[in-house]
Amino acid sequence: MDFPLLVDRLALTAFAGLLVWAAWSDLRAYIIPNRLCIAVAALFPAHILAIGTPEIVPGALAAAGATFLAGFALFAFRIAGGGDVKLMTVVALWAGPVRIADFLIMTALAGGLLAALLAARAWREHAEAVPGGSTGLRLVAIRDTKVPYGAAIALGGLYVASGVTAL
């Protein structure tokens, strides 16, 4: 195995590991530490240098910038958390324009499944806690359920990592 390939594999493995760490952190405490997002971004130049394709950097920066702008709007309307926006931005850097749609679709599917599971759990827990409770109160319990969307973003990022060399 030549040195650039080894560096790339190490960068991809670290990228995947950091995504798993971010997912675990968000699932456990609803926090995605800044240092994880910084580390994911810092690994990207090693990947680019190892695969020897600096021409993809402008597209990757554009994908990350567009993702940040969209995420900032979601954050401003309190639809997304700041950690989620930062994690999506740095994963979009790795996805680039070639894989950004794959990343967003996989993230949306994973997020929808996660939200549905958490909503079902909230419905069941409320039904057990208040057996005669109204449907309206159960819907309020679902609405108030927090979704650790970092886990879905991490899954989308792992999907990107699985084919990132195709850039």
N, C-alpha and C positions, 0 to 999 in steps of 0.2 A: 504494500500500500504506500503510495507516495504521500509526501508531507501535506500538500494542499488538500487532498482528499481526507486525510486524517483530521486536519484542522476543521474542515467543513463538517465532518461527522460529529466532532466534539461540540462545535457550535450548535448544530441541530439538536443534539442530545441535551445540551444545557438549555436551549430554547424550550424544548418539550418539558424538561424538568421544572423550569421556572413557571410554565403554564400550569402544570399540576399543582405546584406550590400556591400559585395565585388562586386556583379553583378551591383548594382546601382552605385557604385563609378566608375566602369570601363565604364559603359554606359554613365555616365555623364561627366567624365573628363579623361578617358583612364588611370586611376591610380588605382592600388590595393595597399592600404597602408600596409606597413610591419606589423603594429600592428594587422591587421586582420589575416594575415597568422600566426603570433606568437600565437594569441589567439586560432585559430583553432587547432594548434599543442598542445597548453597547455591544451586544453580540453580532448585530447585523453587519457592521464593517468587516468583522472576521470572516463571516460567510461570504461576503462580496469579494474580498481579496482572495479567499480560497478557491472560489469557483471562477475567478478571473473575468467577471462580466460587469465592470463598472458602468457600462452604458445603461444598466437597468436602474441605477440610483435615482435619476430624475423622476421616472415613473413611480418608483416606490415612495419617494417623498411626496409626489402628487397624491397618491392613494392615501397616504397617512394624513396629509393635510386636509383632504376632502373629508376623510373619516372624522378628524378632529373637529372640523367646522360643523358637521352634522351632529356629532356627539355633544358639542358645546351648546347647540340649540336645544337638544334633548335635556341637557343638564339645566339650562336656563328655565325650562318649563317644568323642572322637577320630575322628569320622566326617567332619567338615568342618573346614576351616581357619578361623582368625579373619578373614582377609581375605575369604574367601568369604562368611562370615556378614555382615560389614559391607557388602559390595557387594550382597548379596541384600536387605538391609534398606533401603538407600537406593533401590534400583530398585523395591522394593515401595512405597515412598513415592510414586513416580511412577505406578505401576500403580494404586494405590488399590483399593478394594473391587470396582470394576467390571472391572478387567483383571488382578487378582491371579491368578485361576485360569489365564488365558491365559499369563501370565508363568511360573508354576510348571510348567505343562505343557510349554511350549516349552523351558524350561531343562532339565527332566527328559529330554526327547527328545534335545536337543543333548548333554547330559551322558552319556546312555546310548550315543549314537553315538560320542562322543569316547572313552569308556571301552572300547568294543568295538574301536575302531581301535587304541588303545594296547595292549590285551590281545593282539590279533592280532600286533602288532609285537613285543611281548615274547616271545610264543610262537615266532615265526619266528627272532628273534635268538638265543634260547636253543637252538633246534633247530640253527641254524648253528654256534653256539659249541661245543655238546656234541652231536654227531650221534647218539651212542648213548644220550643221556640219557633218563631215565624221564619218563613223563607226569606223575608227581607233582612232579618237579623243575620241569617246565615250568609247572605250575599254581602253584607257589611263586613263580616269576618273574612270573607274571601278578598274583598277589596283592600282590607287593611293588611293582608299578608305580604310580607317583604319577600322579594325574589332575589337570591344571590346570583345575579346575572353574570358575574365574573366566571362562574363555572361553565356557563354556556359559551362565553367568549373563549375560554380556555379550550373547550372542545372544538370550536371552530378553528382555533389556532393550531391544535394538534392535527386537524385535518390538513391545514396548510403545510405544516411541518412534514407530513407524510409524503408530500409531493413537491416540496419547495424547490428541489433541484431542477424541476421542469421549467423554471423561469427562463 
